[in-house]
């Protein structure tokens, strides 16, 4: 486990109006947290929510069935797709497998 002296901490800074600060401070007081604790916890909750929404694919059962069917019965690659794949390999310098 890292000691306190081993941890690298950075500072987050945000400028806001006095009204917004008062509202956030009041909410922090109600929750029993310091202003910093409240801001970090709130920001982390929002960050996790945004990441989950962005990185998670949500499908209905019909959508999931259609995806599986498309993966299991993928059509053969046509000339246009092969040309696009070759262009991609050439562009990003990926070795041809």
PAZAPA-4460 file (N, C-alpha, C; in steps of 0.05 Angstrom, whole numbers, plus 32768, in hexadecimal, padded with zeros to 4 digits):
% residues 97
    n_x    n_y    n_z   ca_x   ca_y   ca_z    c_x    c_y    c_z   seq   type   mol
   8011   7FE8   8000   8000   8000   8000   8012   8019   8000     1      X     A
   800B   802C   7FF0   801B   8045   7FEE   8017   8056   8006     2      X     A
   802D   8061   8010   802A   8074   8026   8021   808F   801C     3      X     A
   8019   80A0   802E   800F   80BA   8026   8024   80CA   8017     4      X     A
   803E   80C6   801E   8053   80D5   8010   8057   80CA   7FF4     5      X     A
   804F   80B1   7FEE   8053   80A5   7FD4   803D   80AE   7FC0     6      X     A
   8026   80B6   7FCA   8010   80BD   7FB9   8015   80D8   7FAB     7      X     A
   800F   80D8   7F91   8011   80F1   7F83   7FF5   80FD   7F81     8      X     A
   7FF2   8115   7F8B   7FD8   8122   7F8B   7FDA   813B   7F7A     9      X     A
   7FC4   8141   7F6D   7FC3   8159   7F5D   7FAB   816A   7F67    10      X     A
   7FAB   8182   7F5E   7F97   8195   7F67   7F84   819A   7F4F    11      X     A
   7F6A   819A   7F55   7F56   81A2   7F42   7F4C   81BE   7F4A    12      X     A
   7F4A   81CF   7F37   7F42   81EB   7F3C   7F2A   81F1   7F2A    13      X     A
   7F16   81FE   7F36   7EFF   8206   7F26   7EF7   8222   7F30    14      X     A
   7EF1   8233   7F1D   7EE7   824E   7F25   7EC8   824D   7F21    15      X     A
   7EBB   825A   7F33   7E9D   825B   7F32   7E93   8273   7F40    16      X     A
   7E7A   8278   7F3D   7E6E   828F   7F4B   7E6A   8289   7F68    17      X     A
   7E67   829E   7F78   7E63   829B   7F95   7E49   828B   7F9A    18      X     A
   7E34   8290   7F89   7E1B   8282   7F8C   7E1E   8264   7F89    19      X     A
   7E2C   825C   7F75   7E30   823F   7F70   7E41   8233   7F87    20      X     A
   7E55   8241   7F90   7E65   8237   7FA6   7E54   8234   7FBF    21      X     A
   7E43   8247   7FC5   7E31   8245   7FDC   7E1F   822D   7FDB    22      X     A
   7E14   8228   7FC3   7E02   8211   7FC0   7E11   81F7   7FC4    23      X     A
   7E29   81F5   7FB8   7E39   81DC   7FBB   7E42   81D9   7FD8    24      X     A
   7E4A   81EF   7FE5   7E52   81ED   8001   7E3B   81E4   8013    25      X     A
   7E23   81EF   800D   7E0B   81E7   801D   7E06   81C9   801A    26      X     A
   7E08   81BF   8001   7E04   81A2   7FFC   7E1A   8191   800A    27      X     A
   7E33   819B   800A   7E48   818D   8017   7E43   818C   8035    28      X     A
   7E3A   81A3   8040   7E34   81A4   805D   7E1D   8190   8064    29      X     A
   7E08   818F   8054   7DF2   817C   8058   7DFC   815F   8057    30      X     A
   7E0F   815A   8046   7E19   813E   8043   7E2E   8137   8058    31      X     A
   7E38   814B   8067   7E4C   8146   807B   7E68   8144   8070    32      X     A
   7E6C   814E   8058   7E86   814D   804B   7E92   8169   8049    33      X     A
   7EAC   8169   8046   7EB9   8183   8041   7EB2   818B   8024    34      X     A
   7EB7   81A4   801D   7EB2   81AC   8001   7EC2   819C   7FEE    35      X     A
   7EDC   8198   7FF4   7EED   8188   7FE2   7EE3   816B   7FDF    36      X     A
   7EDC   815F   7FF6   7ED2   8143   7FF5   7EB8   8142   7FE4    37      X     A
   7EA7   8155   7FE8   7E8D   8155   7FD9   7E92   8158   7FBB    38      X     A
   7EA4   816B   7FB4   7EAA   816F   7F98   7EB6   8157   7F8B    39      X     A
   7EC9   814A   7F98   7ED7   8133   7F8D   7EC3   811C   7F8B    40      X     A
   7EB3   8116   7FA0   7E9F   8101   7F9E   7E8B   8105   7F89    41      X     A
   7E81   811E   7F86   7E6E   8124   7F72   7E79   8122   7F56    42      X     A
   7E92   812C   7F52   7E9F   812A   7F38   7EA4   810D   7F31    43      X     A
   7EAC   80FC   7F44   7EB2   80E0   7F3F   7E98   80D1   7F37    44      X     A
   7E82   80D7   7F45   7E68   80CB   7F3E   7E61   80D2   7F21    45      X     A
   7E63   80EB   7F1A   7E5D   80F4   7EFF   7E70   80E7   7EEA    46      X     A
   7E8A   80E6   7EF1   7E9D   80DB   7EDF   7E97   80BD   7EDA    47      X     A
   7E92   80AE   7EEF   7E8B   8092   7EEB   7E72   808E   7EDA    48      X     A
   7E5F   809F   7EDE   7E46   809E   7ECF   7E4B   80A3   7EB1    49      X     A
   7E5B   80B8   7EAB   7E61   80BF   7E8F   7E71   80A8   7E82    50      X     A
   7E85   809E   7E91   7E95   8088   7E86   7E84   806F   7E80    51      X     A
   7E73   8068   7E93   7E62   8051   7E8F   7E4F   8054   7E77    52      X     A
   7E43   806C   7E75   7E31   8071   7E5E   7E40   8070   7E44    53      X     A
   7E58   8079   7E44   7E68   807B   7E2B   7E74   8060   7E23    54      X     A
   7E7D   8050   7E37   7E8B   8038   7E31   7E7A   801F   7E32    55      X     A
   7E61   8021   7E39   7E50   8009   7E3C   7E3B   8009   7E26    56      X     A
   7E38   7FF3   7E19   7E24   7FEF   7E03   7E0B   7FE4   7E10    57      X     A
   7DF5   7FF1   7E0D   7DDC   7FE7   7E18   7DCA   7FE0   7E00    58      X     A
   7DC2   7FC6   7E00   7DB1   7FBC   7DEA   7D97   7FB0   7DF6    59      X     A
   7D82   7FB3   7DE7   7D6A   7FA4   7DED   7D6F   7F86   7DE6    60      X     A
   7D5E   7F74   7DEE   7D62   7F58   7DE7   7D61   7F55   7DC8    61      X     A
   7D50   7F64   7DBB   7D4F   7F63   7D9E   7D69   7F6D   7D92    62      X     A
   7D73   7F82   7D9C   7D8D   7F8D   7D93   7DA4   7F7A   7D98    63      X     A
   7DA4   7F6D   7DAF   7DB9   7F5A   7DB6   7DB7   7F42   7DA3    64      X     A
   7D9F   7F38   7D9E   7D9B   7F22   7D8B   7DA4   7F29   7D6F    65      X     A
   7D9F   7F42   7D66   7DA7   7F4A   7D4C   7DC5   7F4C   7D4A    66      X     A
   7DD2   7F56   7D5F   7DEF   7F58   7D60   7DFC   7F3C   7D5E    67      X     A
   7DF2   7F2A   7D6E   7DFD   7F0F   7D6E   7DF9   7F02   7D53    68      X     A
   7DE1   7F05   7D47   7DDC   7EFA   7D2D   7DEF   7F05   7D18    69      X     A
   7DF4   7F1F   7D19   7E06   7F2C   7D06   7E22   7F22   7D09    70      X     A
   7E2B   7F1E   7D22   7E46   7F14   7D27   7E49   7EF6   7D1F    71      X     A
   7E34   7EE7   7D24   7E35   7ECB   7D1C   7E32   7EC6   7CFF    72      X     A
   7E25   7ED7   7CF1   7E1F   7ED4   7CD4   7E2A   7EEC   7CC4    73      X     A
   7E43   7EF3   7CCA   7E4F   7F0A   7CBD   7E52   7F05   7C9F    74      X     A
   7E4B   7F18   7C8E   7E4F   7F14   7C71   7E6D   7F14   7C6B    75      X     A
   7E73   7F08   7C54   7E8F   7F08   7C4B   7E98   7F24   7C44    76      X     A
   7EB1   7F29   7C48   7EBC   7F43   7C42   7EBB   7F48   7C24    77      X     A
   7EB0   7F5F   7C1C   7EB0   7F66   7BFF   7EC9   7F77   7BF9    78      X     A
   7ECC   7F7E   7BDF   7EE3   7F8D   7BD7   7EE6   7FA8   7BE5    79      X     A
   7ECF   7FB5   7BE9   7ED0   7FD0   7BF6   7EDA   7FCD   7C13    80      X     A
   7ED1   7FB9   7C21   7ED9   7FB5   7C3D   7EF7   7FAD   7C3E    81      X     A
   7F00   7F9C   7C2C   7F1C   7F94   7C2B   7F2E   7FAC   7C25    82      X     A
   7F25   7FBD   7C13   7F34   7FD6   7C0C   7F35   7FE8   7C24    83      X     A
   7F1F   7FEB   7C33   7F1F   7FFC   7C4B   7F31   7FF1   7C60    84      X     A
   7F32   7FD7   7C63   7F43   7FCA   7C77   7F60   7FCF   7C70    85      X     A
   7F67   7FCC   7C56   7F82   7FD0   7C4E   7F8A   7FEE   7C52    86      X     A
   7F78   8000   7C4C   7F7D   801C   7C50   7F82   8022   7C6E    87      X     A
   7F72   8015   7C7F   7F76   8019   7C9C   7F92   800F   7CA4    88      X     A
   7F99   7FF6   7C9B   7FB3   7FEB   7CA2   7FCA   7FFE   7C99    89      X     A
   7FC7   8008   7C80   7FDB   801A   7C75   7FDD   8034   7C85    90      X     A
   7FC6   803E   7C8D   7FC5   8058   7C9B   7FCF   8056   7CB7    91      X     A
   7FC8   8042   7CC6   7FD0   8040   7CE2   7FE9   802E   7CE6    92      X     A
   7FF3   8024   7CD0   800C   8014   7CD0   800A   7FFB   7CE1    93      X     A
   7FF3   7FED   7CDE   7FEF   7FD4   7CEC   7FF9   7FBD   7CDB    94      X     A
   8008   7FAA   7CE6   8012   7F94   7CD6   7FFB   7F83   7CCB    95      X     A
   7FFD   7F7A   7CB3   7FE9   7F69   7CA6   7FEA   7F4D   7CB2    96      X     A
   7FD3   7F43   7CBC   7FD3   7F28   7CC7   7FCA   7F14   7CB3    97      X     A
***
